[in-house]
Amino acid sequence: MLARLQSIALVGIEAVPCEVEVDAASRGFEKASIVGLPDPGVKESLERIRSALQNSGYMWPQYKTVINLAPADIKKEGPAFDLPIALGLIFAGDQGAPARVGNYLIAGELALDGRVRPIKGALSMAMLARDRKAAGVIVPRENAAEAAVVSEVDVIGIGTLAEAVGFLTEQVPLEPTVIDLEALFREAATYDVDFAEVRGQEAVKRALTIAAAGGHNVLMIGPPGSGKTMLSKRLPTILPPLTLPESLETTRIYSAAGKLPPGQPLMARRPVRSPHHSASGPALVGGGTIPQAGEVSLAHHGLLFLDEFPEFPRAILETLRQPLEDGVVTIARAHSSIVFPAQFMLVAAMNPCPCGYYTDPRKPCKCTPPQIDRYLARISGPLIDRIDIHVEVPAVAYRELRSPRDGSDSATLREAILRARHIQRERFGEQSTMLNGRMGSRLLRKHCGLDDASERILQQALTELGLSARAHDKILRVARTIADLEGQADLRPEHVSEAIMYRRLDRQL
């Protein structure tokens, strides 16, 4: 007898339809084989499925069985095929009469006692079911809330193999899982930290506000203990909340990578990734035999914080060029190319020299000029060109540390950023995700016109600082954001001058 069930295969973060066909012949030796380009992990699942069937009260077929995973030209990996294969063996062996098996996408890993364990990619699976207009999905109970984020699909969470059989044969009624999206976003909107806790550094807060308003990349340079890490940890508190489409896209990446925090069905807060400088290239940008998302993709719609920026190997830093420019990472393999989204805001921090105290007035620097030059040269000019804002973070004076007055707080800064983002939505279209930091040449010419005074200031800066054409565009983008923060329709000389101030480090780097 032949049984067919619908499941999925993950390709990057995309769910691809996969049909599980189980043919239990009426004669032949007791043998089961899996075809359809399974990886070793899928092949070895047969022994796990055999134990799960027997411990759940079902018979293992006593004759030759062929299991086909179609289409056969896509590599199948992971344990998510356990549940549909087990159900196929049950139904192909006449141990149940399914009434609605063809209407559901099914995935789940089996334990030896028949329990169903969580899988990767449940959200992508639910989105595929919605696009294919399927009745719903059957997933492990731990994944049900994650898949239920897609409200147009019935999500049936199950705990055991027997429960799945009972539901498909209409012997066990199960209600679809429903979650409260508004409550999730409301809970994620609260933070335990605030910019008001940072003493001094108002000029740096100003630079970070501009960066957050326009989606600009920023590099902070200062001695140890000046507050670079403290400031970066509070940057998410002034960013606008994630929209539902942004949240779904980010959650899908975490779901496919198996990195969703336990009990959190949705990434309702902008992600912040802080890889150590010993991270490898594949860990940072993604890769592997079967390509997986890296830190730049896990930071999608959020922040990628790289502390001790020059300590990262130069070859690894150079891999950031494509995602910074294009917002995606393309990983090519002999059989295919996979594109991962990577639209993040880069926040980097570094010391001005190897010992760290080159700009600290309180401690003498022990580095020689050649040592400082070699340290700064670890970051290439093309990579620096792709960072919009370079800001110096000076050591905090004692009187500022002990001041009873709080500095700018997150709520005030966030209000200004939301107003600037609203102006950008009106400029680029309400449905657009475009920000000033991502404007191309055509949009720059359209929205960044300069008067004569501004033209003279920009020309002088380009000549004296020797800036590149890319730096010229960065200055215009930052100036446009500064004007938006002030509610100004036209760029003025003071906007251009402030934007140029954030490029002064080009002369050193």
Residue pairs with C-beta under 8 A, 6 or more apart in sequence:
1 23
1 24
1 91
1 92
1 93
1 94
2 21
2 22
2 23
2 24
2 92
3 21
3 22
3 24
3 87
3 88
3 89
3 91
3 92
3 98
3 101
4 19
4 20
4 21
4 22
4 88
4 101
4 102
5 19
5 20
5 22
5 84
5 87
5 88
5 101
5 102
5 106
6 17
6 18
6 19
6 20
6 84
6 102
6 104
6 105
6 106
6 134
7 18
7 19
7 20
7 80
7 81
7 84
7 105
7 106
7 107
8 15
8 16
8 17
8 18
8 80
8 105
8 107
8 121
8 124
8 125
8 128
9 15
9 16
9 18
9 69
9 74
9 75
9 76
9 77
10 16
10 77
10 78
10 80
10 120
10 121
10 124
10 256
11 74
11 336
11 338
12 256
12 291
12 293
12 338
12 339
12 340
13 121
13 124
13 252
13 253
13 255
13 256
13 293
13 340
13 341
14 124
15 121
15 124
15 125
15 127
15 128
16 74
16 128
17 105
17 128
17 132
18 69
18 70
18 71
18 74
18 76
18 81
19 68
19 69
19 70
20 67
20 68
20 69
20 81
20 84
20 85
20 88
21 67
21 68
21 69
21 70
21 88
22 65
22 66
22 67
22 68
22 85
22 88
22 89
22 91
22 92
23 65
23 66
23 67
23 68
23 92
24 61
24 63
24 64
24 65
24 89
24 92
24 93
25 63
25 64
25 65
25 66
26 63
27 63
27 64
28 63
28 64
29 63
29 64
30 61
30 62
30 63
30 64
31 64
31 65
32 46
32 61
32 64
32 65
32 66
32 67
32 89
33 65
33 66
33 67
34 42
34 43
34 45
34 46
34 67
34 68
34 69
34 85
35 66
35 67
35 68
35 69
35 72
36 67
36 68
36 69
36 70
36 71
36 72
36 76
37 69
37 72
37 73
37 74
37 75
37 76
38 69
38 76
38 77
38 81
39 75
39 76
39 77
39 290
41 77
41 78
41 79
42 69
42 76
42 77
42 78
42 79
42 81
45 79
45 81
45 82
45 85
45 110
48 79
48 82
48 110
48 111
48 112
49 82
49 85
49 86
49 89
49 110
50 60
51 112
51 113
52 82
52 86
52 110
52 111
52 112
52 113
52 114
52 161
53 59
53 60
53 86
53 89
53 90
53 114
53 161
54 60
55 112
55 113
55 114
56 113
56 114
56 160
56 161
56 162
57 162
58 89
58 90
58 93
58 95
58 161
58 165
59 93
59 95
60 89
61 89
61 92
61 93
65 89
65 92
67 85
67 88
67 89
69 76
69 81
75 290
75 335
77 290
78 109
78 119
78 120
79 109
79 110
79 117
79 119
80 107
80 108
80 109
80 119
80 120
80 121
81 107
82 108
82 109
82 110
83 106
83 107
83 108
83 109
83 110
83 116
83 138
83 161
83 164
84 106
84 107
84 108
86 110
86 161
87 98
87 101
87 106
87 161
87 164
87 165
87 168
90 96
90 165
91 97
91 98
91 101
96 165
96 168
96 169
97 169
98 168
98 169
99 168
99 169
99 170
100 135
100 168
100 170
101 168
103 134
103 135
103 136
104 129
104 134
104 135
104 136
104 137
104 138
104 156
104 168
105 125
105 128
105 129
105 134
105 136
105 137
105 138
106 137
106 138
106 164
107 119
107 121
107 122
107 125
107 137
107 138
107 139
108 116
108 117
108 119
108 138
108 139
108 140
108 158
108 164
109 116
109 117
109 118
109 119
109 140
110 116
110 117
110 161
111 117
114 160
114 161
114 162
115 159
115 160
115 161
116 140
116 141
116 158
116 159
116 160
116 161
116 163
116 164
117 140
117 142
118 140
118 142
118 143
119 139
119 140
119 143
120 255
120 256
120 257
120 258
121 252
121 255
121 256
122 137
122 139
122 140
122 143
122 146
122 147
122 255
123 146
123 147
123 149
123 150
123 248
123 251
123 252
123 255
124 252
124 255
124 256
125 137
125 139
125 147
126 137
126 147
126 148
126 149
126 150
126 153
126 155
127 150
127 248
127 252
129 136
129 137
129 150
129 153
130 150
130 152
130 153
134 153
135 154
136 153
136 154
136 155
136 156
136 176
137 147
137 153
137 154
137 155
137 156
138 156
138 158
138 164
138 167
138 168
139 147
139 155
139 156
139 157
139 158
140 157
140 158
140 159
141 157
141 158
141 159
142 157
143 157
144 155
144 156
144 157
144 177
145 157
145 177
145 179
145 265
146 251
146 255
146 260
146 265
146 266
147 153
147 155
147 177
148 155
148 176
148 177
148 178
148 179
148 265
149 179
149 181
149 248
149 251
149 265
149 266
150 248
151 181
154 176
155 176
155 177
156 167
156 174
156 176
156 177
157 174
157 177
158 164
158 167
158 174
163 172
163 174
165 171
166 172
167 173
167 174
179 265
179 266
181 244
181 266
184 265
184 266
184 268
185 241
185 242
185 247
185 268
187 268
188 241
188 242
188 268
188 269
189 241
189 269
191 236
191 237
191 410
193 233
193 234
193 237
194 234
194 237
194 409
194 410
194 411
195 205
195 231
195 234
195 237
195 238
195 407
195 408
195 409
195 410
195 413
196 406
196 407
196 408
196 409
196 410
197 230
197 234
197 406
198 205
198 227
198 230
198 231
198 234
198 407
199 227
199 396
199 400
199 401
199 403
199 407
200 227
200 396
200 397
200 400
200 401
200 403
200 407
201 226
201 227
201 231
201 393
201 394
201 396
201 407
202 407
202 408
203 391
204 220
204 227
204 231
204 391
204 393
205 231
205 407
205 408
205 413
207 218
207 389
207 391
207 502
208 218
208 231
208 235
208 238
208 391
209 238
209 413
209 416
209 417
209 485
210 216
210 389
210 478
210 481
210 482
210 485
210 502
211 217
211 218
211 345
211 347
211 388
211 389
212 235
212 238
212 239
212 345
212 413
212 417
213 416
213 417
213 420
213 421
213 436
213 481
213 484
213 485
214 388
214 420
214 424
214 435
214 436
214 437
214 477
214 478
214 480
214 481
214 484
215 345
215 435
215 436
215 437
215 438
216 345
216 388
216 389
216 436
216 437
216 474
216 477
216 478
216 481
217 324
217 345
217 346
217 347
217 348
217 386
217 387
217 388
217 389
217 437
218 345
218 346
218 347
218 348
218 387
218 388
218 389
218 390
218 391
219 309
219 348
219 349
219 350
219 384
219 387
219 389
219 390
219 391
219 505
220 228
220 231
220 232
220 347
220 348
220 349
220 350
220 391
220 392
220 393
221 349
221 350
221 351
221 352
221 359
221 390
221 391
221 392
221 393
221 505
222 228
222 349
222 351
222 352
222 359
222 392
222 393
222 394
222 395
223 351
223 352
223 356
223 357
223 358
223 359
223 360
223 363
223 394
223 395
224 351
224 356
224 357
225 395
226 360
226 393
226 394
226 395
226 396
227 393
227 396
228 307
228 349
228 393
229 307
229 349
231 393
232 303
232 305
232 307
232 347
232 349
233 272
234 410
235 303
235 347
236 269
236 270
236 272
236 302
236 303
237 410
237 414
238 410
238 413
238 414
238 417
239 270
239 303
239 414
239 417
240 414
240 417
240 418
240 421
241 268
241 269
241 270
242 250
242 267
242 268
242 269
242 270
242 301
246 301
246 433
247 266
247 267
247 268
247 301
248 266
249 300
249 301
249 341
250 267
250 270
250 271
250 300
250 301
250 302
251 260
251 265
251 266
251 267
253 293
253 297
253 298
253 300
253 340
253 341
254 260
254 267
254 271
254 298
256 293
257 292
257 293
257 298
259 298
260 267
270 301
270 302
270 303
271 298
271 299
271 300
271 301
271 302
271 303
272 299
272 302
272 303
272 305
273 295
273 296
273 298
273 299
273 302
273 303
273 304
273 305
273 344
274 305
274 306
274 307
275 283
275 284
275 295
275 304
275 306
277 306
277 307
277 308
277 311
277 312
279 295
279 312
279 316
280 316
281 287
281 315
281 316
281 319
282 288
282 292
282 294
283 294
283 295
284 294
284 295
284 296
284 316
284 319
284 320
285 294
285 295
285 296
285 319
285 320
285 323
285 329
285 342
286 292
286 293
286 294
286 296
286 297
286 329
286 331
286 340
287 294
287 331
291 331
291 333
291 338
291 340
293 340
294 329
294 340
295 304
296 304
296 320
296 323
296 329
296 342
296 344
297 329
297 340
297 341
297 342
299 342
299 344
300 341
300 342
300 343
300 344
301 343
301 344
302 344
302 345
303 344
303 345
303 346
303 347
304 344
304 345
304 346
304 347
305 347
305 348
305 349
306 312
306 346
306 347
306 348
306 349
307 348
307 349
308 349
308 350
308 351
309 317
309 348
309 349
309 350
309 379
310 350
310 351
310 375
310 376
310 378
310 379
314 378
314 379
314 380
317 379
317 380
317 383
318 380
318 383
320 346
320 383
320 386
321 382
321 383
321 386
322 328
322 329
322 330
323 329
323 342
323 344
324 346
324 383
324 386
325 386
327 341
327 342
327 343
327 438
328 339
328 340
328 341
328 342
328 343
329 339
329 340
329 342
330 337
330 338
330 339
331 337
331 338
331 339
331 340
343 433
345 437
346 387
348 387
349 393
350 379
351 358
352 358
352 359
352 372
353 365
353 367
353 371
353 372
353 375
354 367
354 371
354 372
354 375
355 365
355 366
355 367
357 363
357 364
357 365
357 366
358 365
358 367
358 372
359 392
359 394
359 395
360 395
361 395
362 395
367 375
376 508
376 509
379 509
381 468
381 509
384 390
384 505
384 506
384 509
385 468
385 470
385 471
385 474
386 470
388 437
388 474
388 477
388 478
388 502
389 478
389 502
390 502
390 503
390 504
390 505
390 506
390 509
391 502
392 505
416 485
417 485
419 484
419 485
419 487
420 481
420 484
420 485
421 435
423 484
423 487
424 434
424 435
424 436
424 484
425 432
427 447
428 434
428 443
434 443
436 477
436 478
436 480
436 481
436 484
437 477
437 481
439 447
439 448
439 477
439 480
441 473
444 473
444 476
444 477
447 480
448 476
448 477
448 479
448 480
448 491
449 490
449 491
450 458
450 491
450 496
451 490
451 491
451 492
451 493
453 493
454 491
454 492
454 493
454 495
454 496
457 493
457 496
457 497
457 500
458 472
458 475
458 496
458 500
461 467
461 475
461 500
461 503
462 471
462 472
465 500
465 503
465 504
465 506
465 507
466 506
466 507
467 475
467 503
467 506
471 503
471 506
474 499
474 503
475 496
475 499
475 500
475 503
476 491
476 499
478 498
478 499
478 502
479 491
479 495
479 496
479 498
479 499
480 491
480 495
482 495
482 498
482 499
483 489
483 490
483 491
483 492
483 495
486 495
488 495
